[in-house]
Amino acid sequence: MDAVTFVAPEDAGGCSTPSLPACDHDGASRAGVELRAMMAARQHTSPKRLVEPGPDTDQIESLFCAAATAPDHGRLVPWRFVIVPADQRARLAEAFALALIDRDPGATLVQIEAARLKAWRAPWIALAIARLRDDECDADAVPAAERLVSLGAALQNLLLAAHSMGFGSGLTSGRAMDSARLRGLFGVQPQEQAVCFVNVGTVVGRRPVSPRPAPARFVSCLS
């Protein structure tokens, strides 16, 4: 399968930092309240409930500019995204189907077709790929865990940006992520890991936001 050509961020131009208007403390507090409210309202939306329209070209650029604000130790940009346009969905569908057959030769036709359909659900899809090291033989100063944290922050920023535009979004993965079929289609290198698909579109049948865990469940004090 053909590898997808990736344009490195340094070659594609950067995202400019927007100039922030001067504001008093009350104004900053209001902005903070609005930001926290937006974060609390964001929720995972299954690709099954995402329909057209998806983000346009300018909105897609804004999504990736939001991703670019993620913490990044060493400024490595240890991740990349590959968009799957409409005219490439059939190739993704075939990769999903063949990945299923590879791991389960007894898969039924219904199961194989269900695997194919995953490629067609959301109006906009991109694969998130983490670069866990810079060279297979070198020990890197920035460990894989930090690189994955950076990708996670980039993903969250992208999802929040999509939410601010009125779109629904969700991350999906599965056993096909490590398959040779998918790695070959997207040109995933040995030092890289395909982590998840990002799905964005207009929500139909929005559900209530799931309860968030209280800080007491995951915060403790060193003593």
C-alpha positions in Angstrom: 0.0 0.0 0.0 1.2 3.5 -0.7 2.4 5.6 2.2 0.9 9.0 2.8 3.2 12.0 2.2 3.5 14.1 5.3 4.5 17.7 5.3 6.5 18.5 8.5 5.1 21.4 10.5 8.3 23.4 10.1 7.9 23.2 6.3 4.1 24.0 6.4 4.4 27.3 8.2 3.5 27.9 11.9 0.3 29.0 13.6 0.5 32.7 14.6 -0.2 33.5 18.2 -3.4 35.7 18.3 -2.9 39.0 20.0 -5.0 39.2 23.1 -6.9 42.4 24.0 -5.9 44.1 27.2 -8.5 43.4 29.9 -9.0 44.0 33.5 -9.0 41.3 36.2 -12.8 40.9 36.0 -12.6 40.5 32.2 -9.9 37.8 32.6 -12.0 36.1 35.2 -15.1 36.0 33.0 -13.0 34.6 30.2 -11.7 31.9 32.5 -15.3 31.0 33.6 -16.4 30.8 30.0 -13.4 28.6 29.1 -14.1 26.2 32.1 -17.7 26.0 31.1 -16.8 25.1 27.5 -14.4 22.4 28.8 -17.1 21.0 31.1 -19.6 20.9 28.2 -17.4 19.0 25.8 -18.2 15.4 25.5 -17.3 12.4 23.4 -19.6 11.9 20.5 -19.7 8.5 18.7 -19.0 8.8 14.9 -22.4 7.2 14.4 -24.0 10.4 15.5 -21.8 12.8 13.5 -23.2 14.0 10.1 -22.5 16.7 7.6 -21.5 19.4 7.6 -18.0 18.8 8.9 -15.3 21.5 9.3 -14.3 23.5 6.3 -10.8 24.3 5.2 -10.3 27.3 7.4 -11.8 25.5 10.4 -9.6 22.5 9.9 -6.6 24.9 9.9 -7.8 26.3 13.2 -8.2 22.8 14.7 -4.6 22.0 13.9 -3.4 25.4 15.1 -5.1 24.6 18.4 -3.3 21.2 18.5 0.0 23.1 18.0 -0.4 24.8 21.3 0.2 21.6 23.2 3.1 21.3 25.7 6.1 19.9 23.8 9.3 19.2 25.7 12.2 20.0 23.4 9.9 21.3 20.7 10.1 18.0 18.9 6.5 17.9 17.6 6.5 14.2 18.4 3.2 13.6 16.6 1.5 14.1 13.3 -2.0 13.9 11.9 -3.1 12.3 8.5 -6.4 13.5 7.2 -8.6 10.9 5.4 -10.5 12.8 2.6 -13.7 11.5 1.1 -11.9 10.0 -2.0 -9.7 7.9 0.3 -12.3 6.4 2.5 -12.6 3.3 0.4 -8.9 2.5 1.0 -9.4 3.0 4.7 -12.5 0.7 4.6 -10.5 -2.0 2.9 -7.7 -1.7 5.4 -10.2 -2.1 8.3 -11.7 -5.2 6.6 -8.4 -6.8 5.8 -7.1 -6.1 9.3 -10.1 -8.0 10.7 -9.6 -10.9 8.4 -5.9 -11.1 9.3 -6.6 -11.5 13.0 -9.8 -13.5 12.6 -10.0 -15.6 9.4 -13.4 -16.8 10.6 -15.0 -13.4 10.6 -18.4 -13.4 9.0 -19.4 -11.2 6.0 -21.5 -9.1 8.4 -18.6 -8.5 10.7 -16.3 -7.6 7.7 -18.9 -5.2 6.3 -19.3 -3.6 9.8 -15.5 -3.1 9.8 -15.6 -1.4 6.4 -18.4 0.9 7.5 -16.3 2.4 10.2 -14.4 4.4 7.5 -17.5 6.2 6.4 -19.1 7.4 9.6 -17.8 10.9 10.5 -17.7 13.7 7.9 -14.1 14.5 8.9 -11.5 11.9 10.0 -7.8 12.2 10.8 -5.4 9.6 12.2 -3.2 10.7 15.1 0.3 9.2 15.1 2.8 9.5 17.9 6.6 9.5 17.2 7.9 7.6 20.3 11.6 8.1 19.4 13.6 9.9 16.8 15.8 7.0 15.8 15.4 3.2 16.4 18.9 2.9 17.8 19.3 6.2 19.8 18.2 6.8 23.4 16.3 10.0 23.3 16.3 12.7 26.0 12.5 12.9 25.8 10.9 9.5 26.7 8.0 8.0 25.0 5.7 8.7 27.9 6.2 12.5 27.5 5.7 12.3 23.8 2.4 10.6 24.3 1.4 13.2 26.9 2.2 15.9 24.3 -0.1 14.1 21.7 -2.8 13.8 24.3 -2.7 17.5 25.0 -2.7 18.2 21.2 -5.8 16.0 20.9 -7.6 17.7 23.7 -6.9 21.1 22.3 -8.2 20.0 18.9 -11.3 18.6 20.5 -12.0 21.7 22.5 -11.5 23.8 19.4 -14.0 21.7 17.5 -16.5 22.1 20.4 -16.0 25.9 20.3 -17.0 25.8 16.6 -20.2 23.9 17.4 -19.1 20.5 16.2 -19.2 17.2 18.0 -16.1 15.1 18.1 -14.7 11.8 19.4 -11.6 9.6 19.5 -11.8 6.0 18.2 -9.2 3.3 18.2 -9.3 -0.5 18.2 -7.3 -3.6 17.4 -6.7 -2.4 13.8 -4.5 0.4 15.0 -1.5 -2.0 15.3 -2.2 -3.9 12.1 0.2 -4.0 9.2 -2.7 -3.0 6.9 -3.3 0.3 8.6 0.4 1.0 9.3 1.1 0.4 5.6 -1.7 2.6 4.4 -0.7 5.6 6.5 3.1 5.1 6.2 3.5 4.6 10.0 7.2 4.1 10.7 8.8 1.6 13.1 9.4 4.4 15.6 5.8 5.6 15.4 2.5 4.4 16.8 -0.9 4.9 15.4 -2.9 6.1 18.4 -6.4 6.9 17.4 -8.7 8.5 14.8 -10.2 11.9 15.4 -13.8 12.2 14.2 -15.5 15.6 13.8 -18.9 16.6 12.5 -22.4 17.9 13.3 -24.1 16.1 16.1 -27.5 14.4 15.8 -29.2 13.3 18.9 -26.9 14.9 21.4 -26.8 13.1 24.8 -26.4 14.6 28.3 -22.9 15.2 29.4 -21.5 12.3 31.4 -20.7 13.0 35.1 -17.1 14.1 35.6 -15.0 12.5 38.4 -14.6 14.7 41.5 -11.0 15.8 42.2 -11.0 13.8 45.4 -11.1 10.6 43.3 -7.8 11.3 41.6 -5.9 13.9 43.8 -3.9 13.1 46.9 -1.2 15.0 48.9 2.3 13.8 49.4 2.8 13.2 53.1 
